[in-house]
Amino acid sequence: MAKVPFVTLEKLKEIDKTYPTPYHLYDEKGIRENARRLYDAFSWNKGFKEYFAVKATPTPKILQILKEEGCGVDCSSYTELLMSEKLGFSGDDIMFSSNDTPREDFELARKLDAQINLDDFTHIDYLNEICGIPETICLRFNPGGVFKLSTDIMDNPGDAKYGLTKDQIIEAYKKLKSLGAKRFGIHSFLASNTVTNDYYPKLARILFELVVEIKEKCDVEINFVNLSGGIGVAYKPDQEQNDIYEISKGVKKAYEEILTPNGIDVAIYTESGRYMLAPYGHLVTKAIHEKHIYKEYIGVDACAANLMRPAIYGAYHHITVMGKENLPCDHKYDVTGSLCENNDKFAVDRMLPKIDKGDFLVIHDTGAHGFSMGYNYNGKLRSAELLLKENGDVEMIRRAETPKDYFATFDFTHLFDDVE
Ligand SMILES: Cc1ncc(COP(=O)(O)O)c(C=O)c1O
């Protein structure tokens, strides 16, 4: 099944008059509708809340849109906390899920009265010494071993640096209670980008059983269960997209089988990034070169500094050559950026229609962990971010970096005063 861009070639040509490629483009309508679907799917759970993973798309306008749709934020660092504060998030609107956490980060999280999710047993004393244990506190659980869905190994928690072991979790709740905590959460993130409806239900089952055990062993009532991120998106056209209603149904079944008979009520939290934003972002780039050596190359004006996932994980991102959707995919290309790195390729051996210089290419599913993973290698500058608004207008929500931005942190800026 073909992936259809949310923007037309005509619109891209119109945008081109004001904003040069490359840029990241976001679809406001898609973002809002998807957020509403998530809330609708989980409406059976009183207290359900999505805390959008800021690291996925740390762009104020995007966070504002999600805030309007009822989402909070999941922050992982001082800067993300600061941005969220400026955008009006505070207290229970913020989950602070960090690891290897610096002192200043905890201080700010505490000042904002954020819900702090501790990644380690030793962080209890660390936090207590810095700023005391807040009334609301959450712990990140790592069950170890491998995480399987039926026979498929999804990930390897035993090898992951995150979270507390089962024994530590039990001791940690007792300790937190004795230190004055009154409202408790539990969190776990066991597999990333799961393209299956079974991940959250299986994770929920593990966490709900633990909630019952914690009640029995620690006399602690868990108030919220944070299923974190991990819901995937169908990056490949032949993959089946997750069905959030099916996912929610599976979580509800686990809830009714495990929690309800034990008289326990919890709020379900999620901390999605990819699921909330990836499909609603395109990286728009133009073909600027073609090269014929041992292979056929198309050089585009974006590079891995704009979208790192293909280069670092070999991740697949679908490409639409705009205006050529109905032509046969009878050319095999490597689509490359300009970094002096041979892995700077958006596609390898990809069958596409014949590409000509000047063609617009839409790289799909770049709305999460796309722009945000950008970097400045080779002196490359971060692109602009644009929003395709619900009324069809386009708004620049982050300008492109300039050489002046790149030079701004040097200790001899006077040499660059005349640079724009
Ligand atoms: C703690 C935490 N929560 C949520 C997320 C979001 O994950 P995803 O974008 O896969 O939903 C991440 C991603 O790295 C994370 O580290």
The ligand as an ORCA input file, in Angstrom:
! r2SCAN-3c Opt
* xyz 0 1
  C      11.489      7.743     29.124
  C      10.923      7.795     27.753
  N       9.609      7.971     27.595
  C       9.045      8.045     26.376
  C       9.803      7.970     25.222
  C       9.119      8.068     23.894
  O       9.255      6.922     23.178
  P       8.543      6.738     21.760
  O       8.846      7.943     20.965
  O       9.110      5.488     21.237
  O       7.074      6.633     22.048
  C      11.179      7.774     25.325
  C      12.019      7.670     24.108
  O      13.176      7.522     24.068
  C      11.755      7.680     26.612
  O      13.082      7.509     26.772
*
